[in-house]
């Protein structure tokens, strides 16, 4: 069976995938998991602990057999054509796979040789990837001396030695500082610009918002919502008006002033008051006017769209993913 031309096709398709674990808690594993990913895009897979993210990725990457359902990667059936699937995918796990004793270049040459490239071809590919991931200046330093962000970029480079059509990236920035996260985000964007399709699991909703073209949210082994970050936010309907107060004593009066404008539950977090509103412009004017007349001077007042955190909480009934 030939694979499809993935340039304009769904490169990942999963239909009604099920996987249950003997003795597992109810809802664990996958219970009718569906997913479609278009070539050259980033899809974020989000869910609380136990939602099935890791199980889904392991099945897609041919590391775990499903109980039932169907999955194709680049047109090849995961169950019947695992070898063909493996030759077209890469996997970046939560822990770096590079050897810290070897230099960056030696690591990439080693991975290239393990993928049956000749030594000259392996060196050429290593140099290409070092340049692509902005690691050329550190190519001859041991990986142990790399920062966290540099190691993750080296890990991404190693997964691309054979230029897979699809890359599975599991929580790429866990444990990194803000600078390291930005480095990895830039590397992922570069991969997609080069035509790679990325399936990303992450515990950071901000990360999915930054990187993903589409997001699938899992709960108890099923996708409960999917769409672009903006379309998911729009499902909550209301915009939010955030007030940051300077004096805690003003809180009771502020709540009484904004209650009539709220399109849902008003949230209070210390000195921050968040009000869901339908007519953003009218709400902003009326709240500002009411505060002025009551001689209450807030530290800040802003209008915003719902965050992915709020969408996640609304759709899954849990906290943010972990």
C-alpha positions as a Markdown table, in Angstrom:
| # | Residue | x | y | z |
|---|---|---|---|---|
| 1 | Unk | 0.0 | 0.0 | 0.0 |
| 2 | Unk | 1.4 | 3.4 | -1.0 |
| 3 | Unk | 1.4 | 6.4 | 1.4 |
| 4 | Unk | -0.5 | 9.5 | 0.3 |
| 5 | Unk | 0.9 | 12.7 | -0.9 |
| 6 | Unk | 0.8 | 14.5 | 2.5 |
| 7 | Unk | 1.5 | 18.0 | 1.1 |
| 8 | Unk | -2.2 | 18.8 | 1.0 |
| 9 | Unk | -3.6 | 15.9 | 3.0 |
| 10 | Unk | -4.5 | 14.9 | 6.5 |
| 11 | Unk | -1.2 | 13.5 | 7.6 |
| 12 | Unk | -2.5 | 12.0 | 10.9 |
| 13 | Unk | -6.0 | 10.4 | 11.1 |
| 14 | Unk | -7.3 | 8.6 | 14.2 |
| 15 | Unk | -10.8 | 7.1 | 14.3 |
| 16 | Unk | -12.5 | 5.7 | 17.4 |
| 17 | Unk | -9.3 | 4.6 | 19.0 |
| 18 | Unk | -9.7 | 2.6 | 22.2 |
| 19 | Unk | -7.2 | 1.4 | 24.7 |
| 20 | Unk | -8.0 | 0.2 | 28.2 |
| 21 | Unk | -5.7 | -0.9 | 30.9 |
| 22 | Unk | -6.5 | -3.9 | 33.1 |
| 23 | Unk | -7.2 | -2.7 | 36.6 |
| 24 | Unk | -7.0 | 0.9 | 35.5 |
| 25 | Unk | -9.3 | 3.6 | 36.9 |
| 26 | Unk | -12.6 | 4.3 | 35.1 |
| 27 | Unk | -12.0 | 6.6 | 32.1 |
| 28 | Unk | -8.3 | 5.9 | 31.8 |
| 29 | Unk | -6.7 | 5.1 | 28.5 |
| 30 | Unk | -8.6 | 6.0 | 25.3 |
| 31 | Unk | -12.4 | 5.7 | 24.9 |
| 32 | Unk | -13.1 | 6.7 | 21.3 |
| 33 | Unk | -10.2 | 9.0 | 20.5 |
| 34 | Unk | -10.5 | 10.9 | 17.2 |
| 35 | Unk | -7.9 | 13.2 | 15.6 |
| 36 | Unk | -7.2 | 14.8 | 12.3 |
| 37 | Unk | -4.0 | 16.7 | 11.6 |
| 38 | Unk | -3.3 | 18.6 | 8.3 |
| 39 | Unk | 0.2 | 18.5 | 6.9 |
| 40 | Unk | 2.5 | 21.4 | 7.8 |
| 41 | Unk | 0.6 | 22.4 | 11.0 |
| 42 | Unk | 1.0 | 22.3 | 14.7 |
| 43 | Unk | -1.8 | 20.6 | 16.7 |
| 44 | Unk | -1.7 | 20.8 | 20.5 |
| 45 | Unk | -3.0 | 17.9 | 22.5 |
| 46 | Unk | -4.1 | 19.0 | 26.0 |
| 47 | Unk | -5.7 | 17.3 | 28.9 |
| 48 | Unk | -5.5 | 16.7 | 32.6 |
| 49 | Unk | -3.5 | 13.9 | 34.1 |
| 50 | Unk | -5.0 | 10.6 | 33.0 |
| 51 | Unk | -6.8 | 12.1 | 30.1 |
| 52 | Unk | -5.0 | 9.8 | 27.6 |
| 53 | Unk | -2.4 | 12.2 | 26.1 |
| 54 | Unk | 0.6 | 9.9 | 26.5 |
| 55 | Unk | -1.4 | 6.8 | 25.5 |
| 56 | Unk | -2.5 | 8.6 | 22.3 |
| 57 | Unk | 1.0 | 9.6 | 21.4 |
| 58 | Unk | 2.4 | 6.1 | 22.1 |
| 59 | Unk | -0.2 | 4.5 | 19.8 |
| 60 | Unk | 0.4 | 7.1 | 17.1 |
| 61 | Unk | 4.1 | 6.5 | 17.3 |
| 62 | Unk | 3.7 | 2.7 | 17.0 |
| 63 | Unk | 5.0 | 2.2 | 20.6 |
| 64 | Unk | 1.7 | 0.8 | 21.9 |
| 65 | Unk | -1.0 | -1.4 | 20.3 |
| 66 | Unk | -4.6 | -0.1 | 20.4 |
| 67 | Unk | -7.5 | -2.4 | 21.4 |
| 68 | Unk | -9.6 | -1.1 | 18.5 |
| 69 | Unk | -9.9 | 1.7 | 16.0 |
| 70 | Unk | -7.8 | 2.9 | 13.1 |
| 71 | Unk | -4.8 | 5.2 | 12.8 |
| 72 | Unk | -2.9 | 6.2 | 9.7 |
| 73 | Unk | 0.2 | 8.3 | 9.5 |
| 74 | Unk | 1.2 | 9.8 | 6.1 |
| 75 | Unk | -1.3 | 7.3 | 4.6 |
| 76 | Unk | 0.2 | 4.2 | 6.3 |
| 77 | Unk | -1.7 | 2.1 | 8.8 |
| 78 | Unk | -0.1 | 2.1 | 12.2 |
| 79 | Unk | -1.2 | -1.4 | 13.0 |
| 80 | Unk | -0.3 | -3.1 | 9.7 |
| 81 | Unk | 2.5 | -0.9 | 8.4 |
| 82 | Unk | 4.4 | 0.1 | 11.5 |
| 83 | Unk | 7.8 | 0.0 | 9.8 |
| 84 | Unk | 6.7 | 2.4 | 7.1 |
| 85 | Unk | 5.2 | 4.7 | 9.8 |
| 86 | Unk | 8.4 | 4.7 | 11.8 |
| 87 | Unk | 10.4 | 5.8 | 8.8 |
| 88 | Unk | 8.2 | 8.9 | 8.6 |
| 89 | Unk | 8.0 | 10.0 | 12.2 |
| 90 | Unk | 10.2 | 11.5 | 14.9 |
| 91 | Unk | 9.6 | 11.5 | 18.6 |
| 92 | Unk | 11.0 | 14.0 | 21.2 |
| 93 | Unk | 10.2 | 12.8 | 24.7 |
| 94 | Unk | 10.2 | 14.7 | 27.9 |
| 95 | Unk | 13.7 | 13.7 | 28.7 |
| 96 | Unk | 16.6 | 14.7 | 26.4 |
| 97 | Unk | 18.0 | 11.8 | 24.4 |
| 98 | Unk | 21.4 | 13.3 | 23.7 |
| 99 | Unk | 24.7 | 12.1 | 25.2 |
| 100 | Unk | 26.0 | 14.8 | 27.5 |
| 101 | Unk | 29.6 | 13.6 | 27.2 |
| 102 | Unk | 29.6 | 14.0 | 23.4 |
| 103 | Unk | 29.7 | 17.4 | 21.7 |
| 104 | Unk | 26.7 | 18.7 | 19.8 |
| 105 | Unk | 28.2 | 17.7 | 16.5 |
| 106 | Unk | 29.2 | 14.2 | 17.7 |
| 107 | Unk | 25.7 | 13.6 | 19.0 |
| 108 | Unk | 24.1 | 14.5 | 15.6 |
| 109 | Unk | 26.7 | 12.4 | 13.7 |
| 110 | Unk | 26.0 | 9.5 | 16.0 |
| 111 | Unk | 22.2 | 9.7 | 15.3 |
| 112 | Unk | 22.8 | 10.0 | 11.6 |
| 113 | Unk | 25.0 | 7.0 | 11.6 |
| 114 | Unk | 22.4 | 5.0 | 13.5 |
| 115 | Unk | 20.0 | 6.0 | 10.7 |
| 116 | Unk | 22.3 | 4.4 | 8.2 |
| 117 | Unk | 23.9 | 7.6 | 6.7 |
| 118 | Unk | 27.4 | 7.2 | 5.5 |
| 119 | Unk | 30.0 | 9.1 | 7.6 |
| 120 | Unk | 30.5 | 12.0 | 5.1 |
| 121 | Unk | 26.7 | 12.3 | 4.8 |
| 122 | Unk | 26.3 | 12.2 | 8.6 |
| 123 | Unk | 28.8 | 15.0 | 9.0 |
| 124 | Unk | 27.0 | 17.1 | 6.4 |
| 125 | Unk | 23.6 | 16.5 | 8.0 |
| 126 | Unk | 25.0 | 17.3 | 11.4 |
| 127 | Unk | 26.4 | 20.6 | 10.2 |
| 128 | Unk | 23.1 | 21.5 | 8.5 |
| 129 | Unk | 21.1 | 20.9 | 11.6 |
| 130 | Unk | 23.6 | 22.7 | 13.9 |
| 131 | Unk | 23.2 | 25.8 | 11.6 |
| 132 | Unk | 19.4 | 25.4 | 11.4 |
| 133 | Unk | 19.0 | 25.3 | 15.2 |
| 134 | Unk | 21.6 | 28.1 | 15.9 |
| 135 | Unk | 24.0 | 25.7 | 17.6 |
| 136 | Unk | 26.9 | 26.0 | 15.2 |
| 137 | Unk | 29.0 | 28.2 | 17.6 |
| 138 | Unk | 28.6 | 25.5 | 20.3 |
| 139 | Unk | 29.0 | 22.5 | 18.0 |
| 140 | Unk | 32.3 | 21.3 | 19.5 |
| 141 | Unk | 31.3 | 21.8 | 23.2 |
| 142 | Unk | 30.1 | 18.8 | 25.3 |
| 143 | Unk | 26.3 | 18.8 | 25.5 |
| 144 | Unk | 26.7 | 18.9 | 29.3 |
| 145 | Unk | 27.7 | 22.5 | 29.0 |
| 146 | Unk | 24.6 | 23.5 | 27.0 |
| 147 | Unk | 21.8 | 25.4 | 28.6 |
| 148 | Unk | 18.4 | 23.8 | 29.0 |
| 149 | Unk | 17.1 | 25.5 | 25.9 |
| 150 | Unk | 20.2 | 24.5 | 23.9 |
| 151 | Unk | 19.8 | 20.9 | 24.9 |
| 152 | Unk | 16.2 | 20.8 | 23.8 |
| 153 | Unk | 17.1 | 22.4 | 20.5 |
| 154 | Unk | 19.8 | 19.7 | 20.1 |
| 155 | Unk | 17.2 | 17.1 | 21.0 |
| 156 | Unk | 14.9 | 18.5 | 18.3 |
| 157 | Unk | 17.8 | 18.5 | 15.8 |
| 158 | Unk | 18.5 | 14.8 | 16.6 |
| 159 | Unk | 14.9 | 13.9 | 15.9 |
| 160 | Unk | 15.2 | 15.5 | 12.5 |
| 161 | Unk | 18.3 | 13.7 | 11.2 |
| 162 | Unk | 16.2 | 11.8 | 8.7 |
| 163 | Unk | 13.7 | 14.7 | 8.2 |
| 164 | Unk | 10.5 | 13.0 | 9.3 |
| 165 | Unk | 7.2 | 14.2 | 7.9 |
| 166 | Unk | 5.6 | 14.1 | 11.4 |
| 167 | Unk | 7.2 | 15.0 | 14.7 |
| 168 | Unk | 5.7 | 14.1 | 18.0 |
| 169 | Unk | 6.9 | 16.5 | 20.7 |
| 170 | Unk | 6.0 | 15.6 | 24.3 |
| 171 | Unk | 6.1 | 18.6 | 26.7 |
| 172 | Unk | 9.2 | 20.2 | 25.1 |
| 173 | Unk | 9.7 | 23.0 | 27.6 |
| 174 | Unk | 9.0 | 21.4 | 31.0 |
| 175 | Unk | 11.6 | 22.6 | 33.5 |
| 176 | Unk | 13.0 | 25.4 | 31.2 |
| 177 | Unk | 13.4 | 29.0 | 32.2 |
| 178 | Unk | 11.5 | 31.7 | 30.1 |
| 179 | Unk | 14.5 | 32.2 | 27.9 |
| 180 | Unk | 14.8 | 28.5 | 27.2 |
| 181 | Unk | 11.1 | 28.2 | 26.4 |
| 182 | Unk | 11.4 | 31.0 | 23.9 |
| 183 | Unk | 14.4 | 29.3 | 22.2 |
| 184 | Unk | 12.4 | 26.0 | 21.8 |
| 185 | Unk | 9.3 | 27.8 | 20.6 |
| 186 | Unk | 11.4 | 29.4 | 17.9 |
| 187 | Unk | 12.8 | 26.1 | 16.9 |
| 188 | Unk | 9.4 | 24.5 | 16.6 |
| 189 | Unk | 8.1 | 27.4 | 14.5 |
| 190 | Unk | 11.1 | 26.9 | 12.2 |
| 191 | Unk | 10.4 | 23.2 | 11.8 |
| 192 | Unk | 6.8 | 23.9 | 10.7 |
| 193 | Unk | 8.0 | 26.6 | 8.3 |
| 194 | Unk | 10.2 | 23.9 | 6.8 |
| 195 | Unk | 7.1 | 21.7 | 6.2 |
| 196 | Unk | 7.2 | 19.4 | 9.3 |
| 197 | Unk | 3.9 | 18.5 | 10.9 |
| 198 | Unk | 4.0 | 18.7 | 14.7 |
| 199 | Unk | 1.8 | 17.0 | 17.3 |
| 200 | Unk | 2.5 | 18.8 | 20.6 |
| 201 | Unk | 1.6 | 17.7 | 24.1 |
| 202 | Unk | 2.1 | 20.4 | 26.7 |
| 203 | Unk | 1.2 | 21.3 | 30.3 |
| 204 | Unk | 1.4 | 25.0 | 29.4 |
| 205 | Unk | -1.7 | 26.4 | 27.9 |
| 206 | Unk | 0.2 | 29.5 | 27.0 |
| 207 | Unk | 2.6 | 27.3 | 24.9 |
| 208 | Unk | -0.4 | 25.8 | 23.0 |
| 209 | Unk | -1.7 | 29.3 | 22.4 |
| 210 | Unk | 1.6 | 30.4 | 21.0 |
| 211 | Unk | 2.4 | 27.4 | 18.8 |
| 212 | Unk | -0.7 | 25.5 | 17.9 |
| 213 | Unk | -2.7 | 26.1 | 14.7 |
| 214 | Unk | -5.4 | 23.8 | 16.3 |
| 215 | Unk | -6.0 | 22.4 | 19.7 |
| 216 | Unk | -7.6 | 19.1 | 20.8 |
| 217 | Unk | -8.7 | 18.9 | 24.4 |
| 218 | Unk | -9.0 | 15.5 | 26.0 |
| 219 | Unk | -11.0 | 14.3 | 28.9 |
| 220 | Unk | -11.3 | 10.7 | 30.0 |
| 221 | Unk | -9.8 | 9.4 | 26.7 |
| 222 | Unk | -12.0 | 11.4 | 24.3 |
| 223 | Unk | -11.6 | 14.7 | 22.5 |
| 224 | Unk | -14.2 | 17.0 | 24.1 |
| 225 | Unk | -13.4 | 20.1 | 22.1 |
| 226 | Unk | -11.2 | 21.0 | 19.1 |
| 227 | Unk | -10.5 | 24.1 | 17.0 |
| 228 | Unk | -8.2 | 27.1 | 16.7 |
| 229 | Unk | -7.2 | 28.8 | 20.0 |
| 230 | Unk | -9.4 | 31.8 | 19.0 |
| 231 | Unk | -12.4 | 29.6 | 18.2 |
| 232 | Unk | -12.1 | 27.7 | 21.5 |
| 233 | Unk | -12.0 | 31.0 | 23.4 |
| 234 | Unk | -15.0 | 32.2 | 21.5 |
| 235 | Unk | -17.0 | 29.2 | 22.8 |
| 236 | Unk | -17.1 | 30.9 | 26.2 |
| 237 | Unk | -19.0 | 33.7 | 24.6 |
| 238 | Unk | -18.3 | 36.6 | 26.9 |
| 239 | Unk | -15.3 | 38.9 | 27.0 |
| 240 | Unk | -13.7 | 39.7 | 30.3 |
| 241 | Unk | -13.3 | 43.1 | 32.1 |
| 242 | Unk | -10.5 | 42.9 | 34.6 |
| 243 | Unk | -10.2 | 45.4 | 37.5 |
| 244 | Unk | -7.2 | 45.6 | 39.8 |
| 245 | Unk | -8.0 | 47.5 | 42.9 |
| 246 | Unk | -5.6 | 49.5 | 45.1 |
| 247 | Unk | -7.6 | 49.3 | 48.3 |
| 248 | Unk | -9.2 | 46.0 | 49.6 |
| 249 | Unk | -11.8 | 48.1 | 51.4 |
| 250 | Unk | -13.2 | 49.0 | 47.9 |
| 251 | Unk | -14.0 | 45.4 | 47.0 |
| 252 | Unk | -17.6 | 45.2 | 48.4 |
| 253 | Unk | -18.7 | 48.5 | 46.6 |
| 254 | Unk | -17.0 | 47.4 | 43.4 |
| 255 | Unk | -18.8 | 44.1 | 43.4 |
| 256 | Unk | -22.2 | 45.8 | 43.8 |
| 257 | Unk | -21.4 | 48.3 | 41.0 |
| 258 | Unk | -20.4 | 45.6 | 38.4 |
| 259 | Unk | -22.9 | 42.9 | 39.3 |
| 260 | Unk | -25.6 | 44.2 | 36.9 |
| 261 | Unk | -23.2 | 44.2 | 34.0 |
| 262 | Unk | -21.9 | 40.6 | 34.5 |
| 263 | Unk | -22.8 | 38.0 | 32.0 |
| 264 | Unk | -22.0 | 35.1 | 34.4 |
| 265 | Unk | -20.1 | 34.6 | 37.6 |
| 266 | Unk | -17.8 | 37.4 | 38.7 |
| 267 | Unk | -14.4 | 36.1 | 39.9 |
| 268 | Unk | -12.3 | 37.6 | 42.6 |
| 269 | Unk | -8.6 | 36.9 | 43.1 |
| 270 | Unk | -7.3 | 39.0 | 46.0 |
| 271 | Unk | -7.4 | 42.5 | 44.5 |
| 272 | Unk | -8.3 | 41.4 | 40.9 |
| 273 | Unk | -12.0 | 41.4 | 39.9 |
| 274 | Unk | -12.9 | 39.7 | 36.6 |
| 275 | Unk | -16.3 | 40.3 | 35.1 |
| 276 | Unk | -17.7 | 38.4 | 32.1 |
| 277 | Unk | -19.4 | 40.9 | 29.8 |
| 278 | Unk | -21.3 | 40.7 | 26.5 |
| 279 | Unk | -21.1 | 44.3 | 25.2 |
| 280 | Unk | -17.4 | 45.1 | 25.8 |
| 281 | Unk | -17.5 | 48.7 | 24.9 |
| 282 | Unk | -20.6 | 49.6 | 26.9 |
| 283 | Unk | -19.4 | 47.6 | 29.9 |
| 284 | Unk | -16.0 | 49.4 | 29.9 |
| 285 | Unk | -17.7 | 52.8 | 29.7 |
| 286 | Unk | -20.3 | 52.0 | 32.4 |
| 287 | Unk | -17.8 | 50.5 | 34.8 |
| 288 | Unk | -15.3 | 53.4 | 34.3 |
| 289 | Unk | -18.1 | 55.9 | 34.9 |
| 290 | Unk | -19.5 | 54.1 | 37.9 |
| 291 | Unk | -16.1 | 53.9 | 39.5 |
| 292 | Unk | -15.4 | 57.6 | 38.9 |
| 293 | Unk | -18.7 | 58.6 | 40.4 |
| 294 | Unk | -18.0 | 56.4 | 43.4 |
| 295 | Unk | -14.6 | 58.0 | 43.7 |
| 296 | Unk | -12.8 | 54.6 | 43.4 |
| 297 | Unk | -9.5 | 54.7 | 41.5 |
| 298 | Unk | -8.5 | 51.2 | 40.3 |
| 299 | Unk | -4.8 | 50.4 | 39.7 |
| 300 | Unk | -5.8 | 48.9 | 36.3 |
| 301 | Unk | -8.8 | 48.3 | 34.1 |
| 302 | Unk | -8.6 | 46.1 | 30.9 |
| 303 | Unk | -10.7 | 44.2 | 28.4 |
| 304 | Unk | -9.6 | 40.8 | 27.2 |
| 305 | Unk | -10.7 | 37.7 | 25.5 |
| 306 | Unk | -11.1 | 34.5 | 27.6 |
| 307 | Unk | -7.8 | 32.6 | 28.1 |
| 308 | Unk | -7.2 | 29.0 | 27.2 |
| 309 | Unk | -6.9 | 28.3 | 30.9 |
| 310 | Unk | -10.5 | 29.4 | 31.3 |
| 311 | Unk | -11.6 | 27.4 | 28.3 |
| 312 | Unk | -9.9 | 24.4 | 29.6 |
| 313 | Unk | -11.5 | 24.7 | 33.0 |
| 314 | Unk | -15.0 | 25.2 | 31.4 |
| 315 | Unk | -14.7 | 22.3 | 29.0 |
| 316 | Unk | -13.1 | 19.7 | 31.2 |
| 317 | Unk | -14.2 | 20.7 | 34.7 |
| 318 | Unk | -10.7 | 20.5 | 36.0 |
| 319 | Unk | -7.7 | 22.7 | 36.6 |
| 320 | Unk | -5.1 | 23.3 | 34.0 |
| 321 | Unk | -3.4 | 20.3 | 32.6 |
| 322 | Unk | -0.5 | 18.7 | 34.4 |
